């Protein structure tokens, strides 16, 4: 397997693991297993850092400013898509789509403030 192919597979795998570990952490928190939840969150962050280091090593973020500009637009688009999707579903999905859409909007605003700081 070529390095670029392996990198793509690696990043997808790490990203999936992050999501699953965090989901398990939420379940643990809901069950009152706070120490378990914290351990799962730590594992999730370490998995995320594995992928992050691989991306950095591969030179995938050569221009931080440009990266943030692209992410702002991606967050805005994700918010729009989630708001639209919420219109087509009943609870509890509608609430989840709206909740995450608001998070995406907040992320875009946060990134915009960050962008202004690094100009």
C-alpha positions in Angstrom: 0.0 0.0 0.0 1.3 3.4 -0.9 2.1 5.9 1.9 -0.7 8.3 0.8 -3.3 5.4 0.7 -2.1 4.2 4.1 -2.3 7.8 5.5 -5.9 8.1 4.3 -6.8 4.8 5.9 -5.0 5.7 9.1 -6.7 9.1 9.5 -10.2 7.6 8.9 -9.5 4.9 11.4 -8.3 7.3 14.1 -11.2 9.6 13.5 -13.7 6.7 13.8 -12.0 5.5 17.0 -12.3 9.0 18.5 -16.0 9.1 17.8 -16.6 5.6 19.3 -14.5 6.3 22.4 -16.3 9.6 23.0 -19.7 7.9 22.5 -18.7 5.3 25.1 -17.6 8.1 27.4 -21.0 9.7 27.2 -22.7 6.4 28.0 -20.3 5.9 31.0 -21.1 9.4 32.2 -24.8 8.8 32.0 -24.3 5.7 34.1 -22.3 7.7 36.7 -19.0 6.0 35.8 -17.1 9.3 35.8 -13.6 7.7 36.0 -14.4 5.4 33.2 -15.7 8.3 31.1 -12.6 10.3 31.8 -10.3 7.4 30.8 -12.3 6.9 27.5 -12.0 10.6 26.8 -8.2 10.5 27.3 -8.0 7.5 24.9 -10.1 9.4 22.4 -7.8 12.5 22.6 -4.7 10.3 22.2 -6.2 8.7 19.1 -7.0 12.1 17.7 -3.4 13.2 18.3 -2.2 10.1 16.4 -4.1 11.3 13.4 -3.1 14.9 13.9 0.6 14.0 14.0 0.3 11.9 10.8 -1.4 14.9 9.0 1.3 17.2 10.2 4.1 14.8 9.2 2.5 14.6 5.8 2.5 18.3 5.4 -1.3 18.5 5.1 -1.6 21.9 6.9 1.1 24.0 5.4 -0.8 27.3 5.8 -2.7 27.7 9.1 -4.6 30.8 7.9 -5.9 29.1 4.8 -6.8 26.0 6.8 -8.9 28.0 9.2 -10.6 29.9 6.3 -11.6 26.6 4.7 -12.8 25.2 8.1 -15.0 28.3 8.7 -16.8 27.7 5.5 -17.1 24.0 6.1 -18.6 24.6 9.6 -21.1 27.1 8.1 -22.1 24.6 5.5 -22.4 21.8 8.0 -24.7 24.0 10.1 -26.9 24.8 7.1 -27.2 21.1 6.2 -28.1 20.1 9.7 -30.8 22.8 10.0 -32.2 21.6 6.7 -32.1 18.0 7.8 -33.8 18.8 11.1 -36.9 19.9 9.0 -37.3 16.4 7.7 -37.2 14.5 11.0 -39.2 14.0 14.2 -37.8 13.9 17.7 -35.3 12.9 18.9 -33.4 13.3 15.6 -34.7 16.9 15.0 -33.3 18.0 18.3 -29.9 16.3 17.7 -29.6 18.0 14.2 -30.5 21.4 15.6 -28.2 21.0 18.6 -25.3 20.1 16.4 -26.1 22.8 13.9 -25.8 25.4 16.6 -22.4 23.9 17.6 -21.2 24.1 14.0 -22.3 27.8 13.9 -20.5 28.4 17.2 -17.4 26.7 15.8 -17.4 28.9 12.7 -17.6 32.0 15.0 -14.8 30.7 17.2 -12.6 30.0 14.1 -13.4 33.5 12.8 -12.1 35.0 16.1 -9.0 32.8 15.9 -8.4 33.9 12.3 -8.5 37.6 13.4 -5.9 36.8 16.0 -3.4 35.3 13.6 -3.6 37.9 10.9 
